[in-house]
Amino acid sequence: MKFDPGQPIYALTRETMDDQSGKPIKMGDIICQHISVLPTDANVPGSEKKKRFMLSVKMYQAEEPIEIDEADVSLINGVIDKTGLPPLVSEQIKMVLEGKANPLAPKQDLKLVAGE
């Protein structure tokens, strides 16, 4: 399926959530930060560490939607579920990964990237 890591995270007001420099926070950036091995993941096998690394590099370098498979989605969702991310952030990511449109995206920005 296609996933656009450049999609922004939205506040309940449907405005982008911005970082400290005023740039919109992107889904891919949040995913990359969290699929890195967490301290609580000390027993993660080396093969999964490599997969997480390669997936985060692919997302970080993406300038357009990327192809990800069900194993990638499962990995991302599993890691997101273990984080302390607020539901306002985590559920937007998970919905898009499930192939649903982000309900907080402004109407003109609504897009279903998965499965395109």
CNS distance restraints for C-alpha pairs under 8 A (distance, minus, plus):
assign (resid   1 and name CA) (resid  67 and name CA) 5.48 0.50 0.50
assign (resid   1 and name CA) (resid  68 and name CA) 5.54 0.50 0.50
assign (resid   1 and name CA) (resid  69 and name CA) 6.10 0.50 0.50
assign (resid   1 and name CA) (resid 114 and name CA) 5.35 0.50 0.50
assign (resid   1 and name CA) (resid 115 and name CA) 5.02 0.50 0.50
assign (resid   1 and name CA) (resid 116 and name CA) 7.36 0.50 0.50
assign (resid   2 and name CA) (resid  65 and name CA) 5.82 0.50 0.50
assign (resid   2 and name CA) (resid  66 and name CA) 5.38 0.50 0.50
assign (resid   2 and name CA) (resid  67 and name CA) 4.64 0.50 0.50
assign (resid   2 and name CA) (resid  68 and name CA) 6.23 0.50 0.50
assign (resid   2 and name CA) (resid 113 and name CA) 5.93 0.50 0.50
assign (resid   2 and name CA) (resid 114 and name CA) 4.82 0.50 0.50
assign (resid   2 and name CA) (resid 115 and name CA) 5.90 0.50 0.50
assign (resid   2 and name CA) (resid 116 and name CA) 6.43 0.50 0.50
assign (resid   3 and name CA) (resid  65 and name CA) 5.11 0.50 0.50
assign (resid   3 and name CA) (resid  66 and name CA) 5.35 0.50 0.50
assign (resid   3 and name CA) (resid  67 and name CA) 6.34 0.50 0.50
assign (resid   3 and name CA) (resid  68 and name CA) 6.76 0.50 0.50
assign (resid   3 and name CA) (resid  96 and name CA) 7.90 0.50 0.50
assign (resid   3 and name CA) (resid  97 and name CA) 7.21 0.50 0.50
assign (resid   3 and name CA) (resid 113 and name CA) 5.78 0.50 0.50
assign (resid   3 and name CA) (resid 114 and name CA) 5.69 0.50 0.50
assign (resid   4 and name CA) (resid  28 and name CA) 7.67 0.50 0.50
assign (resid   4 and name CA) (resid  64 and name CA) 6.30 0.50 0.50
assign (resid   4 and name CA) (resid  65 and name CA) 3.97 0.50 0.50
assign (resid   4 and name CA) (resid  66 and name CA) 6.21 0.50 0.50
assign (resid   4 and name CA) (resid 113 and name CA) 6.59 0.50 0.50
assign (resid   5 and name CA) (resid  26 and name CA) 6.61 0.50 0.50
assign (resid   5 and name CA) (resid  27 and name CA) 5.44 0.50 0.50
assign (resid   5 and name CA) (resid  28 and name CA) 3.95 0.50 0.50
assign (resid   5 and name CA) (resid  29 and name CA) 7.37 0.50 0.50
assign (resid   5 and name CA) (resid  59 and name CA) 6.03 0.50 0.50
assign (resid   5 and name CA) (resid  60 and name CA) 7.76 0.50 0.50
assign (resid   5 and name CA) (resid  62 and name CA) 7.18 0.50 0.50
assign (resid   5 and name CA) (resid  64 and name CA) 7.81 0.50 0.50
assign (resid   5 and name CA) (resid  65 and name CA) 6.67 0.50 0.50
assign (resid   5 and name CA) (resid  66 and name CA) 7.69 0.50 0.50
assign (resid   6 and name CA) (resid  26 and name CA) 5.28 0.50 0.50
assign (resid   6 and name CA) (resid  27 and name CA) 6.35 0.50 0.50
assign (resid   6 and name CA) (resid  28 and name CA) 6.06 0.50 0.50
assign (resid   6 and name CA) (resid  62 and name CA) 7.93 0.50 0.50
assign (resid   6 and name CA) (resid  63 and name CA) 7.55 0.50 0.50
assign (resid   6 and name CA) (resid  64 and name CA) 7.49 0.50 0.50
assign (resid   6 and name CA) (resid  65 and name CA) 7.85 0.50 0.50
assign (resid   7 and name CA) (resid  26 and name CA) 5.38 0.50 0.50
assign (resid   7 and name CA) (resid  27 and name CA) 5.67 0.50 0.50
assign (resid   7 and name CA) (resid  28 and name CA) 7.45 0.50 0.50
assign (resid   8 and name CA) (resid  16 and name CA) 6.28 0.50 0.50
assign (resid   8 and name CA) (resid  17 and name CA) 7.42 0.50 0.50
assign (resid   8 and name CA) (resid  24 and name CA) 5.97 0.50 0.50
assign (resid   8 and name CA) (resid  25 and name CA) 5.53 0.50 0.50
assign (resid   8 and name CA) (resid  26 and name CA) 4.25 0.50 0.50
assign (resid   8 and name CA) (resid  27 and name CA) 5.83 0.50 0.50
assign (resid   9 and name CA) (resid  16 and name CA) 5.86 0.50 0.50
assign (resid   9 and name CA) (resid  17 and name CA) 5.73 0.50 0.50
assign (resid   9 and name CA) (resid  24 and name CA) 7.34 0.50 0.50
assign (resid   9 and name CA) (resid  25 and name CA) 5.85 0.50 0.50
assign (resid   9 and name CA) (resid  26 and name CA) 5.89 0.50 0.50
assign (resid   9 and name CA) (resid  27 and name CA) 6.15 0.50 0.50
assign (resid   9 and name CA) (resid  89 and name CA) 6.62 0.50 0.50
assign (resid   9 and name CA) (resid  92 and name CA) 7.13 0.50 0.50
assign (resid  10 and name CA) (resid  14 and name CA) 5.41 0.50 0.50
assign (resid  10 and name CA) (resid  15 and name CA) 5.50 0.50 0.50
assign (resid  10 and name CA) (resid  16 and name CA) 4.36 0.50 0.50
assign (resid  10 and name CA) (resid  17 and name CA) 5.25 0.50 0.50
assign (resid  10 and name CA) (resid  89 and name CA) 7.93 0.50 0.50
assign (resid  10 and name CA) (resid 104 and name CA) 5.95 0.50 0.50
assign (resid  10 and name CA) (resid 105 and name CA) 6.43 0.50 0.50
assign (resid  11 and name CA) (resid  15 and name CA) 5.59 0.50 0.50
assign (resid  11 and name CA) (resid  16 and name CA) 6.02 0.50 0.50
assign (resid  11 and name CA) (resid  17 and name CA) 5.68 0.50 0.50
assign (resid  11 and name CA) (resid  88 and name CA) 7.44 0.50 0.50
assign (resid  11 and name CA) (resid 104 and name CA) 7.19 0.50 0.50
assign (resid  12 and name CA) (resid  88 and name CA) 7.94 0.50 0.50
assign (resid  12 and name CA) (resid 104 and name CA) 6.52 0.50 0.50
assign (resid  13 and name CA) (resid 104 and name CA) 7.79 0.50 0.50
assign (resid  14 and name CA) (resid 104 and name CA) 5.22 0.50 0.50
assign (resid  14 and name CA) (resid 105 and name CA) 5.78 0.50 0.50
assign (resid  14 and name CA) (resid 106 and name CA) 5.70 0.50 0.50
assign (resid  15 and name CA) (resid 105 and name CA) 7.89 0.50 0.50
assign (resid  15 and name CA) (resid 106 and name CA) 7.60 0.50 0.50
assign (resid  16 and name CA) (resid  24 and name CA) 5.72 0.50 0.50
assign (resid  16 and name CA) (resid  25 and name CA) 7.35 0.50 0.50
assign (resid  17 and name CA) (resid  24 and name CA) 5.68 0.50 0.50
assign (resid  17 and name CA) (resid  25 and name CA) 5.85 0.50 0.50
assign (resid  18 and name CA) (resid  22 and name CA) 5.19 0.50 0.50
assign (resid  18 and name CA) (resid  23 and name CA) 5.11 0.50 0.50
assign (resid  18 and name CA) (resid  24 and name CA) 4.15 0.50 0.50
assign (resid  18 and name CA) (resid  25 and name CA) 5.23 0.50 0.50
assign (resid  19 and name CA) (resid  23 and name CA) 5.52 0.50 0.50
assign (resid  19 and name CA) (resid  24 and name CA) 6.20 0.50 0.50
assign (resid  19 and name CA) (resid  25 and name CA) 5.87 0.50 0.50
assign (resid  25 and name CA) (resid  29 and name CA) 7.14 0.50 0.50
assign (resid  25 and name CA) (resid  30 and name CA) 7.73 0.50 0.50
assign (resid  26 and name CA) (resid  30 and name CA) 6.68 0.50 0.50
assign (resid  27 and name CA) (resid  31 and name CA) 6.22 0.50 0.50
assign (resid  27 and name CA) (resid  93 and name CA) 6.38 0.50 0.50
assign (resid  28 and name CA) (resid  32 and name CA) 5.99 0.50 0.50
assign (resid  28 and name CA) (resid  59 and name CA) 5.87 0.50 0.50
assign (resid  28 and name CA) (resid  60 and name CA) 6.64 0.50 0.50
assign (resid  29 and name CA) (resid  33 and name CA) 6.23 0.50 0.50
assign (resid  29 and name CA) (resid  59 and name CA) 7.85 0.50 0.50
assign (resid  29 and name CA) (resid  60 and name CA) 6.75 0.50 0.50
assign (resid  30 and name CA) (resid  34 and name CA) 6.37 0.50 0.50
assign (resid  31 and name CA) (resid  35 and name CA) 5.98 0.50 0.50
assign (resid  31 and name CA) (resid  56 and name CA) 7.47 0.50 0.50
assign (resid  31 and name CA) (resid  76 and name CA) 7.10 0.50 0.50
assign (resid  31 and name CA) (resid  80 and name CA) 7.69 0.50 0.50
assign (resid  32 and name CA) (resid  36 and name CA) 6.60 0.50 0.50
assign (resid  32 and name CA) (resid  55 and name CA) 7.91 0.50 0.50
assign (resid  32 and name CA) (resid  56 and name CA) 4.74 0.50 0.50
assign (resid  32 and name CA) (resid  57 and name CA) 7.80 0.50 0.50
assign (resid  32 and name CA) (resid  59 and name CA) 7.10 0.50 0.50
assign (resid  32 and name CA) (resid  60 and name CA) 6.99 0.50 0.50
assign (resid  34 and name CA) (resid  38 and name CA) 7.35 0.50 0.50
assign (resid  34 and name CA) (resid  79 and name CA) 6.86 0.50 0.50
assign (resid  34 and name CA) (resid  80 and name CA) 7.03 0.50 0.50
assign (resid  34 and name CA) (resid  83 and name CA) 7.47 0.50 0.50
assign (resid  35 and name CA) (resid  52 and name CA) 5.79 0.50 0.50
assign (resid  35 and name CA) (resid  53 and name CA) 7.77 0.50 0.50
assign (resid  35 and name CA) (resid  56 and name CA) 7.08 0.50 0.50
assign (resid  35 and name CA) (resid  76 and name CA) 6.68 0.50 0.50
assign (resid  35 and name CA) (resid  79 and name CA) 6.18 0.50 0.50
assign (resid  35 and name CA) (resid  80 and name CA) 7.92 0.50 0.50
assign (resid  36 and name CA) (resid  49 and name CA) 7.64 0.50 0.50
assign (resid  36 and name CA) (resid  52 and name CA) 6.23 0.50 0.50
assign (resid  36 and name CA) (resid  53 and name CA) 6.63 0.50 0.50
assign (resid  36 and name CA) (resid  56 and name CA) 7.63 0.50 0.50
assign (resid  37 and name CA) (resid  41 and name CA) 5.96 0.50 0.50
assign (resid  37 and name CA) (resid  42 and name CA) 7.80 0.50 0.50
assign (resid  37 and name CA) (resid  44 and name CA) 7.68 0.50 0.50
assign (resid  37 and name CA) (resid  49 and name CA) 6.68 0.50 0.50
assign (resid  37 and name CA) (resid  52 and name CA) 7.70 0.50 0.50
assign (resid  38 and name CA) (resid  42 and name CA) 7.50 0.50 0.50
assign (resid  44 and name CA) (resid  48 and name CA) 6.50 0.50 0.50
assign (resid  44 and name CA) (resid  49 and name CA) 6.67 0.50 0.50
assign (resid  45 and name CA) (resid  49 and name CA) 6.43 0.50 0.50
assign (resid  46 and name CA) (resid  50 and name CA) 6.24 0.50 0.50
assign (resid  47 and name CA) (resid  51 and name CA) 6.27 0.50 0.50
assign (resid  48 and name CA) (resid  52 and name CA) 6.08 0.50 0.50
assign (resid  49 and name CA) (resid  53 and name CA) 6.17 0.50 0.50
assign (resid  50 and name CA) (resid  54 and name CA) 6.12 0.50 0.50
assign (resid  51 and name CA) (resid  55 and name CA) 6.04 0.50 0.50
assign (resid  52 and name CA) (resid  56 and name CA) 6.09 0.50 0.50
assign (resid  53 and name CA) (resid  57 and name CA) 6.23 0.50 0.50
assign (resid  54 and name CA) (resid  58 and name CA) 6.14 0.50 0.50
assign (resid  55 and name CA) (resid  59 and name CA) 6.20 0.50 0.50
assign (resid  55 and name CA) (resid  72 and name CA) 7.80 0.50 0.50
assign (resid  56 and name CA) (resid  60 and name CA) 5.95 0.50 0.50
assign (resid  57 and name CA) (resid  61 and name CA) 6.06 0.50 0.50
assign (resid  58 and name CA) (resid  62 and name CA) 6.09 0.50 0.50
assign (resid  58 and name CA) (resid  66 and name CA) 7.95 0.50 0.50
assign (resid  59 and name CA) (resid  66 and name CA) 7.43 0.50 0.50
assign (resid  62 and name CA) (resid  66 and name CA) 6.85 0.50 0.50
assign (resid  65 and name CA) (resid 113 and name CA) 7.76 0.50 0.50
assign (resid  68 and name CA) (resid  72 and name CA) 5.93 0.50 0.50
assign (resid  68 and name CA) (resid  73 and name CA) 7.15 0.50 0.50
assign (resid  69 and name CA) (resid  73 and name CA) 6.42 0.50 0.50
assign (resid  70 and name CA) (resid  74 and name CA) 6.02 0.50 0.50
assign (resid  71 and name CA) (resid  75 and name CA) 6.07 0.50 0.50
assign (resid  72 and name CA) (resid  76 and name CA) 6.10 0.50 0.50
assign (resid  73 and name CA) (resid  77 and name CA) 6.01 0.50 0.50
assign (resid  73 and name CA) (resid  97 and name CA) 6.44 0.50 0.50
assign (resid  74 and name CA) (resid  78 and name CA) 5.99 0.50 0.50
assign (resid  75 and name CA) (resid  79 and name CA) 6.27 0.50 0.50
assign (resid  76 and name CA) (resid  80 and name CA) 6.01 0.50 0.50
assign (resid  77 and name CA) (resid  81 and name CA) 6.02 0.50 0.50
assign (resid  77 and name CA) (resid  94 and name CA) 6.55 0.50 0.50
assign (resid  78 and name CA) (resid  82 and name CA) 6.64 0.50 0.50
assign (resid  79 and name CA) (resid  83 and name CA) 6.61 0.50 0.50
assign (resid  80 and name CA) (resid  85 and name CA) 7.43 0.50 0.50
assign (resid  80 and name CA) (resid  90 and name CA) 6.57 0.50 0.50
assign (resid  81 and name CA) (resid  90 and name CA) 7.91 0.50 0.50
assign (resid  85 and name CA) (resid  89 and name CA) 6.45 0.50 0.50
assign (resid  85 and name CA) (resid  90 and name CA) 5.90 0.50 0.50
assign (resid  86 and name CA) (resid  90 and name CA) 6.19 0.50 0.50
assign (resid  87 and name CA) (resid  91 and name CA) 5.27 0.50 0.50
assign (resid  87 and name CA) (resid  92 and name CA) 7.87 0.50 0.50
assign (resid  88 and name CA) (resid  92 and name CA) 6.64 0.50 0.50
assign (resid  89 and name CA) (resid  93 and name CA) 6.67 0.50 0.50
assign (resid  90 and name CA) (resid  94 and name CA) 6.22 0.50 0.50
assign (resid  91 and name CA) (resid  95 and name CA) 5.90 0.50 0.50
assign (resid  92 and name CA) (resid  96 and name CA) 6.35 0.50 0.50
assign (resid  92 and name CA) (resid 102 and name CA) 6.00 0.50 0.50
assign (resid  92 and name CA) (resid 103 and name CA) 7.90 0.50 0.50
assign (resid  93 and name CA) (resid  97 and name CA) 6.22 0.50 0.50
assign (resid  94 and name CA) (resid  98 and name CA) 6.16 0.50 0.50
assign (resid  95 and name CA) (resid  99 and name CA) 6.57 0.50 0.50
assign (resid  95 and name CA) (resid 100 and name CA) 5.35 0.50 0.50
assign (resid  95 and name CA) (resid 101 and name CA) 7.04 0.50 0.50
assign (resid  95 and name CA) (resid 102 and name CA) 6.63 0.50 0.50
assign (resid  96 and name CA) (resid 100 and name CA) 5.01 0.50 0.50
assign (resid  96 and name CA) (resid 101 and name CA) 5.91 0.50 0.50
assign (resid  96 and name CA) (resid 102 and name CA) 6.14 0.50 0.50
assign (resid  96 and name CA) (resid 112 and name CA) 7.41 0.50 0.50
assign (resid  96 and name CA) (resid 113 and name CA) 7.49 0.50 0.50
assign (resid  96 and name CA) (resid 114 and name CA) 7.04 0.50 0.50
assign (resid  97 and name CA) (resid 114 and name CA) 6.90 0.50 0.50
assign (resid  98 and name CA) (resid 114 and name CA) 7.51 0.50 0.50
assign (resid  99 and name CA) (resid 112 and name CA) 6.48 0.50 0.50
assign (resid  99 and name CA) (resid 113 and name CA) 6.93 0.50 0.50
assign (resid  99 and name CA) (resid 114 and name CA) 4.58 0.50 0.50
assign (resid  99 and name CA) (resid 115 and name CA) 6.78 0.50 0.50
assign (resid 100 and name CA) (resid 112 and name CA) 6.03 0.50 0.50
assign (resid 100 and name CA) (resid 114 and name CA) 7.43 0.50 0.50
assign (resid 101 and name CA) (resid 110 and name CA) 6.29 0.50 0.50
assign (resid 101 and name CA) (resid 111 and name CA) 5.70 0.50 0.50
assign (resid 101 and name CA) (resid 112 and name CA) 4.80 0.50 0.50
assign (resid 101 and name CA) (resid 113 and name CA) 7.70 0.50 0.50
assign (resid 102 and name CA) (resid 110 and name CA) 6.69 0.50 0.50
assign (resid 102 and name CA) (resid 111 and name CA) 7.52 0.50 0.50
assign (resid 102 and name CA) (resid 112 and name CA) 7.84 0.50 0.50
assign (resid 103 and name CA) (resid 110 and name CA) 7.70 0.50 0.50
assign (resid 105 and name CA) (resid 109 and name CA) 5.79 0.50 0.50
assign (resid 105 and name CA) (resid 110 and name CA) 5.46 0.50 0.50
assign (resid 106 and name CA) (resid 110 and name CA) 6.24 0.50 0.50
assign (resid 112 and name CA) (resid 116 and name CA) 7.43 0.50 0.50
